Amino acid sequence: MEKASKIISKSNNVNSGKAGTITINARKNISIIGSDTSISTSNSGDGKGGDIFINSDHLLIKNGIISSESLFTNYYTLKSIEELNKYFISTGDIVVITNKETNKKTQYVNTSNNLIKMQKNIYYIDNINELSSLNNNFNLSTGDFAVYENSLIGKAQIYVYMQNYRGYSWTILNQDNVAAQLNDLSEIVYYNGEFVKPPYKSGDIIEYIASDGKKTQFIYCHTQVGFNNNIFAQGVKLTNFIINNINELYTLNNKYALSNHSNVILNDNKILNHYIYDNGKWLQLQKTHYYDNIYDAYNQIAQTGTIQI
């Protein structure tokens, strides 16, 4: 490609869509030389520019261009910083989608131009009575956290959600309350089920320490079974964590077997900061946006193509 050669993939659809993918396979060398020599994809709409894949032993670029871009209008006139923050969904922002049929909300987080459904959520309540209504307003899952800033004791209290075929419960969390250690991770199933008297108290922590020293913790949760006074008990794996110092954030992976998209609450000087573990990095969560559907939310995120060489 030395004589004003160009390979172009372009989408002129201003509504949506994606430019086509360019794939180049060469046995030996590829040279892109000269300012009029280029490989490019572009999109005039709000979709992604096309991907560019180059498979070659050697690639020489001298004044040439490889580009993937969006030509979508990105000039906006806004009245204030507040309007800017409201309009655009930035990395770390939370997006709440309300299902019109059930009126229940689902939370997503923007991780580098992609909305990821939060597997285990953290909810903030102002009143302890709100615990019972969370199940009506959100699509809760076992292991979710609820954070209640209790002004009477001057600190945040954490509750863990557990749901099963017998009902649901919220159990207050104390991660230092270790009652038992497992010899094998699979042993936790022996403590799950219906009991007259469960082997551990509600709120007890059961943990497993792997050969690399990393911990996996479960909180033991109880829920009442009908009218026979039996109790259904279950060890709920903790994938959300509470820390009191920012330095603990960067050593947490050495202490616990973290799952991708684990949540951490930093309770520092009565200020709660929320982080999510995303592919080996900690991402601080920012603003919250509310939408009726996921498609409207995606329209507020700038998307670009991928160049892989």
ABEGO torsion letter per residue (X at the ends): XABGBBBBBBBABAABEBBBBBBBBBABBBBBBEAABBBBBBBABABBBBBBBBBBABBBBBGBBBBBBBABBABBBBABAAAAAAABBBBGBBBBBBBAAAGBBBBBBBBGGBBBBBABBBBBBABAAAAAAAAAABBBBBGBBBBBBBAAAGBBBBBBBBBBAAEBBBBBBBAABBABBBABAAAAAAABEBBABBABBBGBBBBBBBAAGBBBBBBBBBBBBEAAGBBBBBBBBBABBBBABAAAAAAAAAABBBBBGBBBBBBBGGBBBBBBBBGGBBBBBBBBBBBABAAAAAAABBBBBBBBX
